[in-house]
Amino acid sequence: MTFYLVKWAAVSLLMPLLVMLFGQTLNNTLILIFWPGSIALISLGADKKPLSEVVYVWIIAVGLNALLYIFIGLVLHFFLKMIKG
């Protein structure tokens, strides 16, 4: 089961990676669906912030996404286990 959850955690890093690579060319709705933790990036605002604050907020946003994906994977795992018997 650990490997199963590690796969979910790895998948959770896909959307933040795509946002870092392509930025605003991605659809914002798509970003919010697959990376709900990106809402934390709103706290950065339009003003220039120190690099330490930007890195801290990105770490929080990616961490929230990883936890959410692991939770979803865990719930799916138990539901599928109950269905299979």
C-alpha positions as CSV (number, residue, x, y, z in Angstrom):
1,M,0.0,0.0,0.0
2,T,2.9,2.3,0.6
3,F,4.0,2.1,-3.0
4,Y,0.4,2.9,-4.0
5,L,0.4,6.1,-1.9
6,V,3.9,7.1,-3.2
7,K,2.4,6.9,-6.8
8,W,-0.4,9.2,-5.8
9,A,2.1,11.6,-4.2
10,A,4.2,11.6,-7.4
11,V,1.2,12.3,-9.5
12,S,0.4,15.3,-7.2
13,L,3.6,16.9,-8.3
14,L,2.6,16.9,-12.0
15,M,0.4,20.0,-12.0
16,P,2.8,22.2,-10.0
17,L,5.6,21.2,-12.4
18,L,3.4,22.1,-15.4
19,V,2.6,25.5,-13.9
20,M,6.3,26.2,-13.3
21,L,7.1,25.2,-16.9
22,F,4.2,26.9,-18.8
23,G,2.9,29.5,-16.4
24,Q,-0.2,31.4,-17.5
25,T,-0.6,29.5,-20.8
26,L,-2.5,26.8,-18.9
27,N,-6.2,27.2,-18.2
28,N,-6.8,28.6,-14.7
29,T,-9.8,26.3,-14.2
30,L,-7.7,23.3,-15.0
31,I,-5.1,24.4,-12.5
32,L,-7.7,24.8,-9.7
33,I,-9.2,21.4,-10.4
34,F,-5.9,19.5,-10.4
35,W,-4.0,21.7,-7.9
36,P,-6.4,23.1,-5.3
37,G,-3.5,24.1,-3.1
38,S,-2.6,26.7,-5.7
39,I,-5.1,29.0,-4.0
40,A,-2.3,29.6,-1.5
41,L,-0.3,31.4,-4.2
42,I,-2.9,34.2,-4.1
43,S,-1.2,35.3,-0.9
44,L,1.8,36.4,-2.9
45,G,-0.2,39.1,-4.6
46,A,1.1,41.3,-7.4
47,D,3.8,43.0,-5.4
48,K,7.4,41.8,-5.4
49,K,8.1,39.5,-2.5
50,P,11.3,38.2,-1.1
51,L,12.5,34.9,-2.6
52,S,12.2,33.2,0.8
53,E,8.5,34.0,1.0
54,V,7.8,32.9,-2.5
55,V,9.6,29.5,-1.9
56,Y,7.7,29.1,1.4
57,V,4.3,29.6,-0.2
58,W,5.2,27.3,-3.1
59,I,6.2,24.6,-0.6
60,I,3.0,25.0,1.3
61,A,0.9,24.8,-1.9
62,V,2.7,21.7,-3.2
63,G,2.6,20.1,0.2
64,L,-1.2,20.6,0.5
65,N,-1.7,19.2,-3.0
66,A,0.4,16.1,-2.1
67,L,-1.6,15.5,1.1
68,L,-4.8,15.9,-0.8
69,Y,-3.8,13.4,-3.5
70,I,-2.6,10.9,-0.9
71,F,-5.9,11.2,1.0
72,I,-7.9,10.7,-2.2
73,G,-5.7,7.7,-3.1
74,L,-6.2,6.3,0.4
75,V,-10.0,6.6,0.2
76,L,-10.1,5.1,-3.3
77,H,-7.9,2.2,-2.1
78,F,-10.2,1.3,0.8
79,F,-13.3,1.7,-1.4
80,L,-11.9,-0.6,-4.1
81,K,-10.8,-3.0,-1.4
82,M,-14.4,-3.1,0.0
83,I,-15.8,-3.6,-3.5
84,K,-13.5,-6.5,-4.4
85,G,-14.1,-8.1,-1.1
